[in-house]
């Protein structure tokens, strides 16, 4: 444990990945259940997604200077063809599909503020810098769903899903 010198400002955010997986799962459930987009989701399905993310080590929290959770990122890794099939709803994912691959599927993202969101984006870019693309599905409050593929290489551009 380090002690800051008096007057040293603490950074506003940090990433947290609890070593105790049960604790990580409990914090993820507590945090995400307070978010309207996640609170409406089927419990059994999302419990399993979170369990697998935590077990694989594919879950991170953003905490503020007081160590309060103010963001969450959960993901899966998959090969390009599998990620394309997931985005187009041609195939689901099982845990074995999510362990390794050149693409990132972000299926849990939440942040309490724009600054926490920007911090999470910055850290995700660093974390996934060696990957081909990031895939995600955005669920809007009116029920609309929008899938996106964001290539991570400068010469590629974002490709919206159908």
Backbone torsions as a table, in degrees:
resi	resn	phi	psi	omega
1	UNK	NA	130.8	179.0
2	UNK	-101.5	149.9	178.1
3	UNK	-113.4	125.8	178.9
4	UNK	-72.5	144.9	174.1
5	UNK	-64.7	147.9	179.0
6	UNK	-54.8	136.7	178.5
7	UNK	84.8	-5.1	178.6
8	UNK	-78.1	119.3	-179.3
9	UNK	-69.0	139.5	176.1
10	UNK	-81.9	142.8	176.4
11	UNK	-62.0	148.4	-176.0
12	UNK	-68.2	-28.1	-177.4
13	UNK	-140.8	159.6	173.9
14	UNK	-150.3	158.6	173.1
15	UNK	-89.5	144.2	178.8
16	UNK	-131.8	131.4	174.4
17	UNK	-133.0	91.9	-177.4
18	UNK	-57.4	139.9	178.8
19	UNK	-70.3	-35.7	179.0
20	UNK	-78.3	110.7	-175.6
21	UNK	-64.1	-34.3	178.0
22	UNK	-64.2	-39.7	177.7
23	UNK	-65.0	-43.7	179.0
24	UNK	-59.2	-44.6	179.4
25	UNK	-63.8	-44.3	-179.9
26	UNK	-62.4	-41.8	179.6
27	UNK	-66.4	-41.3	178.8
28	UNK	-61.5	-45.2	-179.9
29	UNK	-64.4	-45.5	-179.6
30	UNK	-61.3	-45.3	-177.4
31	UNK	-67.9	-51.6	-175.3
32	UNK	-69.9	-29.3	-179.5
33	UNK	-66.3	-16.4	177.6
34	UNK	-86.4	-6.2	-179.9
35	UNK	-97.1	127.0	-175.0
36	UNK	-55.1	-41.9	-177.4
37	UNK	-62.8	-32.8	-179.4
38	UNK	-90.4	-31.6	-178.0
39	UNK	-62.5	-27.1	-178.6
40	UNK	-82.9	-11.1	-173.8
41	UNK	-77.1	152.7	178.5
42	UNK	-60.6	127.0	-173.9
43	UNK	-58.4	-50.8	-175.1
44	UNK	-61.3	-46.2	-179.1
45	UNK	-61.4	-49.3	-176.2
46	UNK	-73.5	-28.5	174.8
47	UNK	-61.7	-45.5	-179.5
48	UNK	-65.2	-41.3	178.1
49	UNK	-59.3	-47.1	-179.8
50	UNK	-66.1	-41.0	178.1
51	UNK	-58.3	-48.6	-178.4
52	UNK	-65.4	-40.7	178.0
53	UNK	-59.1	-48.4	-178.6
54	UNK	-63.9	-44.8	179.9
55	UNK	-60.9	-37.0	179.2
56	UNK	-79.1	-11.1	-174.5
57	UNK	80.4	21.9	-178.4
58	UNK	-103.0	46.0	179.5
59	UNK	-146.6	130.4	179.1
60	UNK	-135.5	149.6	176.1
61	UNK	-114.0	148.3	168.1
62	UNK	-100.1	129.4	176.7
63	UNK	-121.4	150.8	178.3
64	UNK	-87.7	-175.0	-176.5
65	UNK	-60.7	-24.3	177.7
66	UNK	-95.1	10.2	178.3
67	UNK	66.2	26.7	172.4
68	UNK	-86.3	137.3	178.5
69	UNK	-68.6	128.4	178.3
70	UNK	-136.4	15.7	176.5
71	UNK	-173.9	157.5	179.9
72	UNK	-148.7	142.4	174.7
73	UNK	-134.7	123.5	174.7
74	UNK	-127.4	138.9	-174.0
75	UNK	-148.2	172.7	174.3
76	UNK	-133.4	153.4	172.9
77	UNK	-108.0	141.1	-179.1
78	UNK	-154.0	158.4	173.0
79	UNK	-71.4	157.1	-174.0
80	UNK	-53.1	-49.0	-177.4
81	UNK	-62.7	-40.4	179.8
82	UNK	-66.4	-41.6	178.8
83	UNK	-64.3	-41.3	176.6
84	UNK	-60.8	-42.9	179.0
85	UNK	-64.1	-40.5	178.3
86	UNK	-62.8	-45.3	-177.6
87	UNK	-63.2	-38.2	-178.4
88	UNK	-86.5	5.7	-178.9
89	UNK	60.5	28.3	175.1
90	UNK	-86.3	-18.9	-179.3
91	UNK	-158.3	146.8	173.7
92	UNK	-88.7	-175.0	178.3
93	UNK	-119.8	143.4	167.0
94	UNK	-116.9	167.6	-173.2
95	UNK	-56.5	-36.8	-179.8
96	UNK	-63.7	-26.0	178.6
97	UNK	-77.4	-11.3	-166.1
98	UNK	-110.5	8.5	-173.3
99	UNK	-84.3	-38.7	-176.1
100	UNK	-148.5	159.6	177.1
101	UNK	155.5	172.0	-177.0
102	UNK	-90.8	1.0	-179.7
103	UNK	-126.7	153.2	179.1
104	UNK	-111.1	130.1	173.2
105	UNK	-109.1	110.9	177.6
106	UNK	-89.7	113.1	179.6
107	UNK	-119.6	10.1	170.6
108	UNK	-152.1	116.9	179.9
109	UNK	-145.9	127.6	176.3
110	UNK	-151.7	145.1	176.4
111	UNK	-148.9	142.0	-176.3
112	UNK	-81.5	-16.0	-176.9
113	UNK	-150.7	165.7	176.4
114	UNK	-61.9	-40.0	-178.0
115	UNK	-68.5	-38.1	175.9
116	UNK	-67.1	-37.9	178.0
117	UNK	-63.9	-45.0	178.5
118	UNK	-62.8	-39.9	177.1
119	UNK	-60.8	-45.2	-180.0
120	UNK	-64.3	-40.7	176.7
121	UNK	-60.7	-46.5	179.9
122	UNK	-60.0	-44.8	-179.3
123	UNK	-69.7	-36.6	178.1
124	UNK	-64.7	-40.6	177.5
125	UNK	-58.5	-41.5	178.9
126	UNK	-68.6	-45.0	-177.0
127	UNK	-63.1	-37.4	-174.8
128	UNK	-106.6	19.6	-175.2
129	UNK	-57.8	-29.7	-177.3
130	UNK	-90.2	4.0	-177.8
131	UNK	-93.1	160.1	-177.3
132	UNK	-75.7	-44.0	-175.8
133	UNK	-159.9	160.3	173.4
134	UNK	-114.4	134.4	178.9
135	UNK	-116.8	144.2	174.6
136	UNK	-159.2	161.5	174.8
137	UNK	-123.3	124.2	179.9
138	UNK	-97.7	125.8	177.7
139	UNK	-104.7	122.0	-179.4
140	UNK	-90.7	161.8	-176.9
141	UNK	-61.1	-25.4	179.5
142	UNK	-88.4	6.8	176.8
143	UNK	94.7	-10.6	178.5
144	UNK	-63.8	150.0	179.1
145	UNK	-124.7	132.8	178.6
146	UNK	-130.4	119.6	177.5
147	UNK	-95.0	144.5	-180.0
148	UNK	-140.0	148.1	170.8
149	UNK	-121.4	123.3	178.0
150	UNK	-113.1	103.9	176.9
151	UNK	-61.6	145.0	-177.5
152	UNK	-102.8	12.1	179.0
153	UNK	-113.9	139.1	-170.7
154	UNK	-57.2	-28.8	-175.3
155	UNK	-83.2	-8.8	-179.9
156	UNK	-99.5	157.5	177.2
157	UNK	-121.6	164.8	-179.2
158	UNK	-62.2	140.7	-178.8
159	UNK	-122.0	107.2	177.7
160	UNK	-70.1	147.2	177.0
161	UNK	-80.0	161.2	178.2
162	UNK	-74.6	NA	NA
